[in-house]
Amino acid sequence: MTDDLSTLGLECSEDWVPFPVTGTIDLSYWARYQAEELVERYARDGEKGNARALARDLERAAADSRSREPLGAFGWYISGHQTVAAVLELDAIHPDETYPEVTLDLLAESMSATDFGPPDVRRVRLPLGDAVRIRQNLVEERKRLFGPRPVVRTLFHGVRPPTTDAAVTLMVSWTEPVLDEPLEGIVDGIARTLKL
């Protein structure tokens, strides 16, 4: 088997903006250009967009994803909203000396937290292979010394394609509870499009 993931891909709607997480592209320049594209898309949808606010948010969200060095990342921008609603990151976990085999049980154990009780862990079958699906809420670090600790909502899919030793991971995070139900359906649909 091989660990080559160069052909890894997924399909999602134009609401998901791809972030430049690799290379040397200037994030400020990219964010300004991408913000103008979003303003045009919002206008087509009958909504108003603020290019300056969108550019600031795009740059911040892309820089945050870039700091984790995923294979790919996307921001979900809902027409009329000036900040990212959810972030999707695509990555891989490779075997190493500590874990010579990346199993679904290992993924379920290492990616689960009990901040708000036991997570919802399910075994699922995706076109790319057997997978584990974890839906949970996590407590984020405080942004200010005495500020509240925000709740981050996540949906994780870890897939073991039969053609590689690595596990492909897809993690989506958001903060607004009203998005729970629609996002779960959207993300499950995106996970079914993963291909290698």
Backbone as JSON Lines, residues from 0, in Angstrom:
{"i":0,"aa":"M","n":[0.84,-1.19,0.0],"ca":[0.0,0.0,0.0],"c":[0.89,1.25,0.0]}
{"i":1,"aa":"T","n":[0.25,2.36,-0.33],"ca":[0.98,3.63,-0.43],"c":[0.33,4.69,0.45]}
{"i":2,"aa":"D","n":[1.08,5.73,0.73],"ca":[0.53,6.86,1.48],"c":[0.32,8.06,0.56]}
{"i":3,"aa":"D","n":[0.28,7.84,-0.76],"ca":[0.09,8.94,-1.7],"c":[-1.35,9.41,-1.68]}
{"i":4,"aa":"L","n":[-1.55,10.66,-1.24],"ca":[-2.88,11.23,-1.18],"c":[-3.02,12.41,-2.14]}
{"i":5,"aa":"S","n":[-2.16,12.46,-3.15],"ca":[-2.12,13.61,-4.05],"c":[-3.4,13.75,-4.89]}
{"i":6,"aa":"T","n":[-4.17,12.69,-5.02],"ca":[-5.4,12.78,-5.81],"c":[-6.65,12.92,-4.93]}
{"i":7,"aa":"L","n":[-6.46,13.14,-3.64],"ca":[-7.58,13.26,-2.72],"c":[-8.43,14.46,-3.1]}
{"i":8,"aa":"G","n":[-9.74,14.27,-3.13],"ca":[-10.63,15.37,-3.49],"c":[-12.0,15.19,-2.87]}
{"i":9,"aa":"L","n":[-12.8,16.25,-2.96],"ca":[-14.17,16.22,-2.49],"c":[-14.98,17.2,-3.32]}
{"i":10,"aa":"E","n":[-16.3,17.13,-3.19],"ca":[-17.19,18.03,-3.91],"c":[-18.05,18.78,-2.9]}
{"i":11,"aa":"C","n":[-18.13,20.1,-3.07],"ca":[-19.0,20.9,-2.22],"c":[-19.52,22.09,-3.03]}
{"i":12,"aa":"S","n":[-20.56,22.74,-2.52],"ca":[-21.19,23.85,-3.25],"c":[-20.29,25.08,-3.25]}
{"i":13,"aa":"E","n":[-20.67,26.08,-4.04],"ca":[-19.89,27.32,-4.13],"c":[-19.95,28.14,-2.84]}
{"i":14,"aa":"D","n":[-20.82,27.75,-1.9],"ca":[-20.86,28.41,-0.6],"c":[-19.6,28.13,0.21]}
{"i":15,"aa":"W","n":[-18.88,27.08,-0.16],"ca":[-17.64,26.7,0.54],"c":[-16.46,27.31,-0.22]}
{"i":16,"aa":"V","n":[-15.81,28.25,0.39],"ca":[-14.68,28.96,-0.23],"c":[-13.39,28.22,0.1]}
{"i":17,"aa":"P","n":[-12.62,27.77,-0.91],"ca":[-11.35,27.09,-0.62],"c":[-10.31,28.08,-0.08]}
{"i":18,"aa":"F","n":[-9.68,27.72,1.03],"ca":[-8.63,28.54,1.62],"c":[-7.27,28.12,1.07]}
{"i":19,"aa":"P","n":[-6.36,29.07,0.82],"ca":[-5.0,28.72,0.38],"c":[-4.15,28.32,1.59]}
{"i":20,"aa":"V","n":[-4.09,27.02,1.87],"ca":[-3.38,26.57,3.06],"c":[-1.94,26.14,2.79]}
{"i":21,"aa":"T","n":[-1.58,26.03,1.51],"ca":[-0.2,25.69,1.17],"c":[0.35,26.76,0.24]}
{"i":22,"aa":"G","n":[1.64,26.77,0.09],"ca":[2.27,27.73,-0.81],"c":[2.54,29.06,-0.13]}
{"i":23,"aa":"T","n":[2.9,30.03,-0.94],"ca":[3.33,31.32,-0.39],"c":[2.38,32.45,-0.78]}
{"i":24,"aa":"I","n":[1.17,32.13,-1.15],"ca":[0.24,33.17,-1.57],"c":[0.01,34.16,-0.42]}
{"i":25,"aa":"D","n":[-0.04,35.43,-0.75],"ca":[-0.27,36.49,0.22],"c":[-1.74,36.46,0.63]}
{"i":26,"aa":"L","n":[-2.01,36.19,1.91],"ca":[-3.4,36.03,2.36],"c":[-4.19,37.33,2.27]}
{"i":27,"aa":"S","n":[-3.55,38.47,2.5],"ca":[-4.28,39.75,2.42],"c":[-4.78,40.0,1.0]}
{"i":28,"aa":"Y","n":[-3.89,39.78,0.02],"ca":[-4.26,39.96,-1.38],"c":[-5.37,38.99,-1.75]}
{"i":29,"aa":"W","n":[-5.19,37.71,-1.38],"ca":[-6.19,36.69,-1.7],"c":[-7.54,37.05,-1.07]}
{"i":30,"aa":"A","n":[-7.52,37.47,0.2],"ca":[-8.77,37.76,0.91],"c":[-9.53,38.92,0.27]}
{"i":31,"aa":"R","n":[-8.81,39.95,-0.18],"ca":[-9.48,41.08,-0.84],"c":[-10.16,40.63,-2.13]}
{"i":32,"aa":"Y","n":[-9.45,39.83,-2.92],"ca":[-10.01,39.32,-4.18],"c":[-11.22,38.42,-3.9]}
{"i":33,"aa":"Q","n":[-11.06,37.51,-2.92],"ca":[-12.13,36.56,-2.61],"c":[-13.35,37.27,-2.04]}
{"i":34,"aa":"A","n":[-13.13,38.33,-1.27],"ca":[-14.24,39.11,-0.71],"c":[-15.09,39.73,-1.82]}
{"i":35,"aa":"E","n":[-14.43,40.26,-2.85],"ca":[-15.17,40.82,-3.99],"c":[-16.01,39.75,-4.68]}
{"i":36,"aa":"E","n":[-15.45,38.55,-4.8],"ca":[-16.2,37.43,-5.39],"c":[-17.44,37.1,-4.54]}
{"i":37,"aa":"L","n":[-17.27,37.11,-3.21],"ca":[-18.4,36.82,-2.33],"c":[-19.47,37.91,-2.43]}
{"i":38,"aa":"V","n":[-19.05,39.17,-2.49],"ca":[-20.01,40.27,-2.62],"c":[-20.84,40.09,-3.89]}
{"i":39,"aa":"E","n":[-20.19,39.69,-4.99],"ca":[-20.91,39.45,-6.24],"c":[-21.88,38.27,-6.1]}
{"i":40,"aa":"R","n":[-21.43,37.2,-5.44],"ca":[-22.31,36.04,-5.24],"c":[-23.49,36.41,-4.36]}
{"i":41,"aa":"Y","n":[-23.24,37.14,-3.29],"ca":[-24.32,37.57,-2.41],"c":[-25.35,38.39,-3.2]}
{"i":42,"aa":"A","n":[-24.85,39.31,-4.05],"ca":[-25.75,40.17,-4.85],"c":[-26.63,39.31,-5.76]}
{"i":43,"aa":"R","n":[-26.06,38.27,-6.37],"ca":[-26.84,37.35,-7.21],"c":[-27.93,36.67,-6.39]}
{"i":44,"aa":"D","n":[-27.65,36.46,-5.09],"ca":[-28.63,35.82,-4.2],"c":[-29.59,36.82,-3.57]}
{"i":45,"aa":"G","n":[-29.45,38.11,-3.95],"ca":[-30.32,39.14,-3.4],"c":[-29.92,39.61,-2.02]}
{"i":46,"aa":"E","n":[-28.67,39.38,-1.63],"ca":[-28.16,39.77,-0.31],"c":[-27.04,40.78,-0.47]}
{"i":47,"aa":"K","n":[-26.74,41.49,0.61],"ca":[-25.69,42.5,0.59],"c":[-24.45,41.95,1.29]}
{"i":48,"aa":"G","n":[-23.29,42.24,0.72],"ca":[-22.03,41.84,1.31],"c":[-21.14,43.04,1.56]}
{"i":49,"aa":"N","n":[-20.38,43.0,2.64],"ca":[-19.44,44.06,2.98],"c":[-18.04,43.55,2.66]}
{"i":50,"aa":"A","n":[-17.44,44.05,1.58],"ca":[-16.15,43.54,1.11],"c":[-15.06,43.68,2.16]}
{"i":51,"aa":"R","n":[-15.05,44.8,2.88],"ca":[-13.98,45.02,3.88],"c":[-14.12,44.01,5.03]}
{"i":52,"aa":"A","n":[-15.33,43.84,5.54],"ca":[-15.54,42.89,6.64],"c":[-15.26,41.46,6.19]}
{"i":53,"aa":"L","n":[-15.7,41.12,4.99],"ca":[-15.45,39.77,4.47],"c":[-13.96,39.52,4.28]}
{"i":54,"aa":"A","n":[-13.24,40.5,3.77],"ca":[-11.79,40.33,3.56],"c":[-11.08,40.09,4.89]}
{"i":55,"aa":"R","n":[-11.44,40.85,5.92],"ca":[-10.83,40.64,7.25],"c":[-11.11,39.23,7.75]}
{"i":56,"aa":"D","n":[-12.36,38.8,7.61],"ca":[-12.73,37.48,8.11],"c":[-12.08,36.36,7.3]}
{"i":57,"aa":"L","n":[-12.05,36.51,5.99],"ca":[-11.41,35.51,5.13],"c":[-9.93,35.35,5.49]}
{"i":58,"aa":"E","n":[-9.24,36.47,5.67],"ca":[-7.81,36.41,5.99],"c":[-7.59,35.73,7.35]}
{"i":59,"aa":"R","n":[-8.42,36.08,8.35],"ca":[-8.28,35.5,9.68],"c":[-8.56,33.99,9.64]}
{"i":60,"aa":"A","n":[-9.65,33.6,8.99],"ca":[-10.04,32.19,8.95],"c":[-9.02,31.35,8.17]}
{"i":61,"aa":"A","n":[-8.53,31.88,7.05],"ca":[-7.54,31.15,6.25],"c":[-6.23,31.02,7.01]}
{"i":62,"aa":"A","n":[-5.8,32.08,7.71],"ca":[-4.56,32.03,8.49],"c":[-4.68,31.01,9.62]}
{"i":63,"aa":"D","n":[-5.85,30.96,10.25],"ca":[-6.07,29.99,11.32],"c":[-5.97,28.57,10.79]}
{"i":64,"aa":"S","n":[-6.61,28.28,9.66],"ca":[-6.51,26.94,9.07],"c":[-5.08,26.65,8.64]}
{"i":65,"aa":"R","n":[-4.43,27.61,8.02],"ca":[-3.05,27.42,7.55],"c":[-2.13,27.05,8.7]}
{"i":66,"aa":"S","n":[-2.39,27.56,9.91],"ca":[-1.53,27.27,11.07],"c":[-1.55,25.79,11.44]}
{"i":67,"aa":"R","n":[-2.59,25.06,11.08],"ca":[-2.68,23.63,11.36],"c":[-2.14,22.78,10.21]}
{"i":68,"aa":"E","n":[-1.84,23.39,9.09],"ca":[-1.27,22.72,7.91],"c":[-2.09,21.52,7.43]}
{"i":69,"aa":"P","n":[-3.41,21.72,7.21],"ca":[-4.21,20.61,6.67],"c":[-3.9,20.42,5.18]}
{"i":70,"aa":"L","n":[-4.4,19.33,4.62],"ca":[-4.26,19.11,3.18],"c":[-5.14,20.08,2.39]}
{"i":71,"aa":"G","n":[-6.25,20.46,2.98],"ca":[-7.17,21.4,2.34],"c":[-8.11,21.98,3.38]}
{"i":72,"aa":"A","n":[-8.63,23.17,3.1],"ca":[-9.57,23.81,4.03],"c":[-10.54,24.68,3.25]}
{"i":73,"aa":"F","n":[-11.74,24.8,3.78],"ca":[-12.81,25.58,3.16],"c":[-13.58,26.32,4.24]}
{"i":74,"aa":"G","n":[-14.08,27.5,3.89],"ca":[-14.95,28.25,4.79],"c":[-16.34,28.31,4.19]}
{"i":75,"aa":"W","n":[-17.36,28.11,5.01],"ca":[-18.75,28.14,4.56],"c":[-19.28,29.56,4.76]}
{"i":76,"aa":"Y","n":[-19.5,30.27,3.67],"ca":[-19.99,31.64,3.71],"c":[-21.42,31.67,3.2]}
{"i":77,"aa":"I","n":[-22.35,31.95,4.11],"ca":[-23.77,31.99,3.8],"c":[-24.11,33.39,3.3]}
{"i":78,"aa":"S","n":[-24.8,33.49,2.18],"ca":[-25.13,34.79,1.59],"c":[-25.74,35.74,2.61]}
{"i":79,"aa":"G","n":[-25.19,36.97,2.64],"ca":[-25.67,38.0,3.54],"c":[-24.9,38.07,4.85]}
{"i":80,"aa":"H","n":[-24.12,37.04,5.17],"ca":[-23.34,37.02,6.41],"c":[-21.9,37.43,6.13]}
{"i":81,"aa":"Q","n":[-21.33,38.21,7.05],"ca":[-20.0,38.77,6.82],"c":[-18.88,37.98,7.5]}
{"i":82,"aa":"T","n":[-19.24,36.88,8.16],"ca":[-18.23,36.03,8.79],"c":[-18.47,34.58,8.4]}
{"i":83,"aa":"V","n":[-17.44,33.78,8.52],"ca":[-17.52,32.38,8.16],"c":[-18.47,31.66,9.12]}
{"i":84,"aa":"A","n":[-19.35,30.82,8.58],"ca":[-20.31,30.09,9.41],"c":[-19.71,28.78,9.91]}
{"i":85,"aa":"A","n":[-18.84,28.16,9.1],"ca":[-18.22,26.89,9.48],"c":[-16.92,26.75,8.7]}
{"i":86,"aa":"V","n":[-16.0,25.97,9.26],"ca":[-14.73,25.7,8.59],"c":[-14.58,24.19,8.43]}
{"i":87,"aa":"L","n":[-14.22,23.77,7.22],"ca":[-13.98,22.37,6.91],"c":[-12.49,22.19,6.66]}
{"i":88,"aa":"E","n":[-11.9,21.2,7.32],"ca":[-10.49,20.89,7.07],"c":[-10.35,19.42,6.7]}
{"i":89,"aa":"L","n":[-9.6,19.19,5.65],"ca":[-9.34,17.86,5.12],"c":[-7.89,17.53,5.42]}
{"i":90,"aa":"D","n":[-7.65,16.35,6.01],"ca":[-6.28,16.01,6.38],"c":[-6.1,14.49,6.33]}
{"i":91,"aa":"A","n":[-4.96,14.02,6.81],"ca":[-4.68,12.59,6.85],"c":[-3.87,12.28,8.1]}
{"i":92,"aa":"I","n":[-4.07,11.08,8.62],"ca":[-3.27,10.59,9.74],"c":[-2.52,9.37,9.23]}
{"i":93,"aa":"H","n":[-1.19,9.47,9.29],"ca":[-0.34,8.4,8.77],"c":[0.15,7.51,9.91]}
{"i":94,"aa":"P","n":[0.4,6.24,9.63],"ca":[0.98,5.36,10.65],"c":[2.37,5.88,11.05]}
{"i":95,"aa":"D","n":[2.76,5.6,12.29],"ca":[4.1,5.97,12.75],"c":[4.6,4.9,13.71]}
{"i":96,"aa":"E","n":[5.71,5.17,14.39],"ca":[6.27,4.17,15.3],"c":[5.32,3.87,16.46]}
{"i":97,"aa":"T","n":[4.64,4.89,16.96],"ca":[3.72,4.69,18.08],"c":[2.49,3.92,17.64]}
{"i":98,"aa":"Y","n":[1.95,4.28,16.48],"ca":[0.74,3.62,15.96],"c":[1.04,3.11,14.55]}
{"i":99,"aa":"P","n":[1.56,1.87,14.44],"ca":[1.91,1.34,13.12],"c":[0.72,1.1,12.21]}
{"i":100,"aa":"E","n":[-0.49,1.08,12.8],"ca":[-1.71,0.94,11.99],"c":[-2.74,1.94,12.5]}
{"i":101,"aa":"V","n":[-3.29,2.72,11.58],"ca":[-4.33,3.69,11.94],"c":[-5.68,3.0,11.73]}
{"i":102,"aa":"T","n":[-6.31,2.64,12.84],"ca":[-7.59,1.93,12.77],"c":[-8.74,2.88,13.09]}
{"i":103,"aa":"L","n":[-9.95,2.43,12.78],"ca":[-11.13,3.23,13.11],"c":[-11.29,3.36,14.63]}
{"i":104,"aa":"D","n":[-10.93,2.31,15.37],"ca":[-11.0,2.38,16.83],"c":[-10.03,3.44,17.36]}
{"i":105,"aa":"L","n":[-8.85,3.5,16.78],"ca":[-7.86,4.51,17.19],"c":[-8.37,5.91,16.89]}
{"i":106,"aa":"L","n":[-8.97,6.09,15.71],"ca":[-9.54,7.4,15.36],"c":[-10.65,7.78,16.33]}
{"i":107,"aa":"A","n":[-11.54,6.84,16.63],"ca":[-12.65,7.13,17.54],"c":[-12.14,7.52,18.91]}
{"i":108,"aa":"E","n":[-11.12,6.83,19.38],"ca":[-10.57,7.12,20.7],"c":[-9.83,8.45,20.73]}
{"i":109,"aa":"S","n":[-8.99,8.69,19.74],"ca":[-8.13,9.88,19.77],"c":[-8.88,11.16,19.39]}
{"i":110,"aa":"M","n":[-9.97,11.06,18.66],"ca":[-10.69,12.26,18.22],"c":[-11.93,12.56,19.06]}
{"i":111,"aa":"S","n":[-12.17,11.77,20.1],"ca":[-13.34,11.98,20.95],"c":[-12.96,12.76,22.21]}
{"i":112,"aa":"A","n":[-13.87,13.62,22.63],"ca":[-13.72,14.37,23.88],"c":[-15.02,14.26,24.66]}
{"i":113,"aa":"T","n":[-14.94,14.49,25.96],"ca":[-16.14,14.36,26.8],"c":[-16.46,15.68,27.49]}
{"i":114,"aa":"D","n":[-16.17,16.81,26.83],"ca":[-16.45,18.12,27.41],"c":[-17.92,18.27,27.81]}
{"i":115,"aa":"F","n":[-18.82,17.69,27.02],"ca":[-20.26,17.78,27.28],"c":[-20.89,16.39,27.29]}
{"i":116,"aa":"G","n":[-20.22,15.45,27.9],"ca":[-20.71,14.08,27.93],"c":[-20.16,13.29,26.75]}
{"i":117,"aa":"P","n":[-20.58,12.03,26.64],"ca":[-20.04,11.19,25.57],"c":[-20.42,11.72,24.19]}
{"i":118,"aa":"P","n":[-19.48,11.68,23.25],"ca":[-19.8,12.1,21.88],"c":[-20.65,11.05,21.18]}
{"i":119,"aa":"D","n":[-21.28,11.45,20.08],"ca":[-22.06,10.54,19.25],"c":[-21.09,9.92,18.24]}
{"i":120,"aa":"V","n":[-20.69,8.68,18.49],"ca":[-19.71,7.98,17.64],"c":[-20.43,6.87,16.89]}
{"i":121,"aa":"R","n":[-20.3,6.88,15.57],"ca":[-20.96,5.86,14.74],"c":[-19.97,5.31,13.71]}
{"i":122,"aa":"R","n":[-20.13,4.05,13.39],"ca":[-19.41,3.45,12.26],"c":[-20.29,3.64,11.04]}
{"i":123,"aa":"V","n":[-19.7,4.13,9.96],"ca":[-20.45,4.32,8.72],"c":[-19.64,3.79,7.56]}
{"i":124,"aa":"R","n":[-20.3,3.6,6.46],"ca":[-19.63,3.17,5.23],"c":[-19.75,4.3,4.24]}
{"i":125,"aa":"L","n":[-18.6,4.79,3.76],"ca":[-18.56,5.82,2.73],"c":[-18.01,5.21,1.44]}
{"i":126,"aa":"P","n":[-18.26,5.81,0.29],"ca":[-17.7,5.27,-0.95],"c":[-16.18,5.09,-0.9]}
{"i":127,"aa":"L","n":[-15.48,5.93,-0.11],"ca":[-14.02,5.84,-0.01],"c":[-13.57,4.7,0.89]}
{"i":128,"aa":"G","n":[-14.45,4.2,1.77],"ca":[-14.08,3.1,2.66],"c":[-14.84,3.15,3.97]}
{"i":129,"aa":"D","n":[-14.49,2.22,4.87],"ca":[-15.1,2.19,6.2],"c":[-14.68,3.45,6.96]}
{"i":130,"aa":"A","n":[-15.61,3.97,7.77],"ca":[-15.35,5.25,8.42],"c":[-15.95,5.29,9.82]}
{"i":131,"aa":"V","n":[-15.45,6.25,10.6],"ca":[-16.03,6.57,11.89],"c":[-16.53,8.01,11.8]}
{"i":132,"aa":"R","n":[-17.72,8.26,12.36],"ca":[-18.34,9.58,12.35],"c":[-18.53,10.01,13.8]}
{"i":133,"aa":"I","n":[-18.0,11.19,14.15],"ca":[-18.07,11.67,15.53],"c":[-18.68,13.06,15.55]}
{"i":134,"aa":"R","n":[-19.8,13.19,16.24],"ca":[-20.45,14.5,16.43],"c":[-20.32,14.85,17.89]}
{"i":135,"aa":"Q","n":[-19.71,16.01,18.18],"ca":[-19.51,16.41,19.57],"c":[-19.37,17.92,19.68]}
{"i":136,"aa":"N","n":[-19.54,18.41,20.9],"ca":[-19.3,19.81,21.22],"c":[-18.08,19.88,22.14]}
{"i":137,"aa":"L","n":[-17.24,20.88,21.9],"ca":[-16.0,21.05,22.66],"c":[-15.96,22.44,23.27]}
{"i":138,"aa":"V","n":[-15.22,22.57,24.37],"ca":[-15.01,23.87,24.98],"c":[-13.71,24.44,24.44]}
{"i":139,"aa":"E","n":[-13.8,25.64,23.85],"ca":[-12.63,26.29,23.28],"c":[-11.92,27.1,24.37]}
{"i":140,"aa":"E","n":[-10.65,27.42,24.13],"ca":[-9.91,28.26,25.07],"c":[-10.53,29.65,25.12]}
{"i":141,"aa":"R","n":[-10.4,30.32,26.25],"ca":[-10.88,31.69,26.39],"c":[-10.14,32.61,25.44]}
{"i":142,"aa":"K","n":[-10.87,33.54,24.85],"ca":[-10.25,34.52,23.97],"c":[-9.66,35.67,24.78]}
{"i":143,"aa":"R","n":[-10.28,35.95,25.95],"ca":[-9.77,36.97,26.88],"c":[-9.62,36.34,28.25]}
{"i":144,"aa":"L","n":[-8.79,36.93,29.1],"ca":[-8.49,36.36,30.4],"c":[-9.74,36.01,31.21]}
{"i":145,"aa":"F","n":[-10.71,36.91,31.26],"ca":[-11.91,36.66,32.05],"c":[-13.15,36.46,31.18]}
{"i":146,"aa":"G","n":[-12.96,36.24,29.92],"ca":[-14.09,36.05,29.02],"c":[-14.66,34.64,29.1]}
{"i":147,"aa":"P","n":[-15.79,34.43,28.43],"ca":[-16.39,33.09,28.42],"c":[-15.57,32.12,27.57]}
{"i":148,"aa":"R","n":[-15.79,30.86,27.8],"ca":[-15.14,29.83,26.97],"c":[-16.17,29.38,25.94]}
{"i":149,"aa":"P","n":[-15.97,29.75,24.67],"ca":[-16.96,29.41,23.64],"c":[-17.1,27.9,23.42]}
{"i":150,"aa":"V","n":[-18.29,27.51,23.0],"ca":[-18.55,26.11,22.65],"c":[-18.35,25.96,21.14]}
{"i":151,"aa":"V","n":[-17.51,25.02,20.76],"ca":[-17.28,24.72,19.35],"c":[-17.97,23.4,19.03]}
{"i":152,"aa":"R","n":[-18.78,23.41,18.01],"ca":[-19.5,22.23,17.58],"c":[-18.72,21.6,16.44]}
{"i":153,"aa":"T","n":[-18.55,20.27,16.45],"ca":[-17.75,19.62,15.42],"c":[-18.43,18.36,14.89]}
{"i":154,"aa":"L","n":[-18.13,18.09,13.63],"ca":[-18.5,16.82,13.01],"c":[-17.26,16.3,12.29]}
{"i":155,"aa":"F","n":[-16.83,15.11,12.68],"ca":[-15.59,14.51,12.19],"c":[-15.93,13.22,11.45]}
{"i":156,"aa":"H","n":[-15.28,13.03,10.3],"ca":[-15.32,11.75,9.6],"c":[-13.87,11.29,9.41]}
{"i":157,"aa":"G","n":[-13.58,10.08,9.82],"ca":[-12.27,9.48,9.58],"c":[-12.47,8.24,8.74]}
{"i":158,"aa":"V","n":[-11.85,8.19,7.58],"ca":[-12.08,7.11,6.6],"c":[-10.79,6.33,6.38]}
{"i":159,"aa":"R","n":[-10.9,5.02,6.29],"ca":[-9.75,4.16,5.98],"c":[-9.91,3.62,4.56]}
{"i":160,"aa":"P","n":[-9.36,4.34,3.56],"ca":[-9.43,3.82,2.19],"c":[-8.62,2.53,2.08]}
{"i":161,"aa":"P","n":[-9.09,1.56,1.32],"ca":[-8.36,0.29,1.21],"c":[-7.05,0.41,0.45]}
{"i":162,"aa":"T","n":[-6.83,1.53,-0.27],"ca":[-5.64,1.67,-1.1],"c":[-4.47,2.37,-0.4]}
{"i":163,"aa":"T","n":[-4.64,2.78,0.87],"ca":[-3.57,3.5,1.55],"c":[-3.5,3.08,3.02]}
{"i":164,"aa":"D","n":[-2.33,3.28,3.63],"ca":[-2.16,3.0,5.05],"c":[-2.66,4.15,5.91]}
{"i":165,"aa":"A","n":[-2.87,5.3,5.31],"ca":[-3.29,6.49,6.05],"c":[-4.81,6.52,6.2]}
{"i":166,"aa":"A","n":[-5.26,7.28,7.18],"ca":[-6.69,7.57,7.32],"c":[-6.93,8.98,6.82]}
{"i":167,"aa":"V","n":[-7.97,9.16,6.05],"ca":[-8.37,10.49,5.57],"c":[-9.35,11.06,6.58]}
{"i":168,"aa":"T","n":[-9.13,12.31,6.98],"ca":[-10.01,12.92,7.96],"c":[-10.66,14.18,7.39]}
{"i":169,"aa":"L","n":[-11.92,14.37,7.77],"ca":[-12.67,15.55,7.39],"c":[-13.31,16.07,8.68]}
{"i":170,"aa":"M","n":[-12.95,17.29,9.06],"ca":[-13.48,17.88,10.3],"c":[-14.12,19.21,9.97]}
{"i":171,"aa":"V","n":[-15.35,19.39,10.41],"ca":[-16.05,20.66,10.25],"c":[-16.37,21.2,11.63]}
{"i":172,"aa":"S","n":[-16.12,22.49,11.84],"ca":[-16.41,23.11,13.13],"c":[-17.21,24.39,12.93]}
{"i":173,"aa":"W","n":[-18.08,24.69,13.9],"ca":[-18.92,25.89,13.86],"c":[-19.32,26.24,15.28]}
{"i":174,"aa":"T","n":[-19.92,27.41,15.49],"ca":[-20.29,27.83,16.84],"c":[-21.79,28.08,17.03]}
{"i":175,"aa":"E","n":[-22.52,28.29,15.98],"ca":[-23.95,28.63,16.1],"c":[-24.8,27.36,16.19]}
{"i":176,"aa":"P","n":[-25.53,27.17,17.32],"ca":[-26.36,25.96,17.48],"c":[-27.42,25.8,16.4]}
{"i":177,"aa":"V","n":[-27.92,26.91,15.85],"ca":[-28.96,26.84,14.84],"c":[-28.48,26.11,13.57]}
{"i":178,"aa":"L","n":[-27.17,26.02,13.4],"ca":[-26.62,25.36,12.21],"c":[-26.44,23.85,12.39]}
{"i":179,"aa":"D","n":[-26.65,23.34,13.59],"ca":[-26.39,21.92,13.86],"c":[-27.05,20.99,12.84]}
{"i":180,"aa":"E","n":[-28.37,21.09,12.72],"ca":[-29.1,20.16,11.86],"c":[-28.76,20.31,10.39]}
{"i":181,"aa":"P","n":[-28.81,21.54,9.83],"ca":[-28.48,21.63,8.41],"c":[-27.04,21.24,8.1]}
{"i":182,"aa":"L","n":[-26.11,21.63,8.97],"ca":[-24.7,21.33,8.68],"c":[-24.42,19.83,8.74]}
{"i":183,"aa":"E","n":[-25.04,19.13,9.68],"ca":[-24.8,17.69,9.74],"c":[-25.17,17.02,8.42]}
{"i":184,"aa":"G","n":[-26.31,17.38,7.85],"ca":[-26.71,16.82,6.57],"c":[-25.77,17.21,5.45]}
{"i":185,"aa":"I","n":[-25.36,18.49,5.43],"ca":[-24.44,18.97,4.39],"c":[-23.1,18.26,4.48]}
{"i":186,"aa":"V","n":[-22.56,18.16,5.7],"ca":[-21.23,17.55,5.88],"c":[-21.26,16.06,5.58]}
{"i":187,"aa":"D","n":[-22.32,15.37,6.0],"ca":[-22.44,13.94,5.67],"c":[-22.45,13.76,4.15]}
{"i":188,"aa":"G","n":[-23.12,14.68,3.46],"ca":[-23.14,14.63,1.99],"c":[-21.77,14.86,1.39]}
{"i":189,"aa":"I","n":[-21.03,15.83,1.92],"ca":[-19.67,16.09,1.43],"c":[-18.78,14.88,1.68]}
{"i":190,"aa":"A","n":[-18.9,14.26,2.87],"ca":[-18.07,13.09,3.18],"c":[-18.31,11.97,2.17]}
{"i":191,"aa":"R","n":[-19.53,11.86,1.66],"ca":[-19.82,10.81,0.67],"c":[-19.17,11.09,-0.69]}
{"i":192,"aa":"T","n":[-18.68,12.34,-0.9],"ca":[-18.02,12.66,-2.18],"c":[-16.51,12.49,-2.12]}
{"i":193,"aa":"L","n":[-15.96,12.17,-0.94],"ca":[-14.49,12.02,-0.85],"c":[-14.03,10.96,-1.83]}
{"i":194,"aa":"K","n":[-12.96,11.29,-2.54],"ca":[-12.41,10.31,-3.49],"c":[-10.89,10.39,-3.51]}
{"i":195,"aa":"L","n":[-10.29,9.29,-3.9],"ca":[-8.83,9.2,-3.9],"c":[-8.39,8.58,-5.22]}
